Amino acid sequence: MIATSVGRLLALVSLCVSLGGPVAPVLAQDVAVPNFFDQRQRLVKPDLAERGRVRFLTTTDFPPFNFLDARGQLAGFNVDLARAICEELQILATCQIEAMPFDDLLPALRRGEGDAIIAGLAMTPANRRETTFTEPYFRYPARFVTRRDATLAEPMVESLAGKAVAVVGGTAHAAMLRAFFPTTRAEVFPTREEGLAAMREGKVAAFFGDGVGLSFWLGSETAADCCAFSGGAYLSDLFLGEGLSIAVQPQDGDLARSFDYAIGQLVVRKRFSELMLKYFPYSPF
């Protein structure tokens, strides 16, 4: 079974519809840009001149990472990242990016119809047996959202002790809340919208959930600047997965390391930060 990071249950494809329309602009200086790349690594610049073309495979249903824009063109953070990687490796002229249904990605890679998958393929044991992954370039954070007139400060485990926190039942975030914040009272809701409504009405002290989806909600017209993140971003391989990386064929480890080198250079040159600011105007971190 093919799985994406956090099981694709975050349903980012519906953000702009279900969370309230367009995102309000946010000043760049207010946006936190994380760096998941270990700059202590000493990677040698690869030479891919003899390789010929490099074909990235992605999907169109995972915004803001990959989607079709208003003109029907393939767009998104992953798409721009793939192009930036090719430019950094000086193979832009021979790079291709093709979109297909998610379930077709691994079979296409096996058949040699692509060289890399950049579409949120989870780094599960099963997928590791069939592919080689780059280092993660993005991690999913969990965040607390509170009303602006009732923000809470770190350490959140103390600020939330004995308080009710809304969370969607049956999710990784519900399990994470209970494990990381055992002194809070988890108030389980069937949907994110209901949990956020309870938080806005003051029935609970905070809402705990996916920082990416919540960042778009906070910047939306629906939120109307009512609320803000409280505390920091929480990461967990156990509950939220290892994040996003690029998958290549098992024998193609050199290509994966080439991508790692390119991403490292993009981080150093601040181009990675530019991509984050472009697609995450209200930072989930």
Secondary structure, DSSP 8 states (H G I E B T S, - for coil): ---BGGGGTT-GGGHHHHTTSSB----GGG------S-TT--------TTT--EEEEE-SEETTTEEE-TTS-EESHHHHHHHHHHHHTT-GGGEEEEE--GGGHHHHHHTTS-SEE-S-B---HHHHHH-EE---SB---EEEEEEGGG---S-HHHHTTT-EEEEETTSHHHHHHHHH-TTSEEEEESSHHHHHHHHHTTSSSEEEEEHHHHHHHHTBTTTTT-EEEEEEEE--HHHH-S-B--EE-TT-HHHHHHHHHHHHHHHHTTHHHHHHHHH-SS---
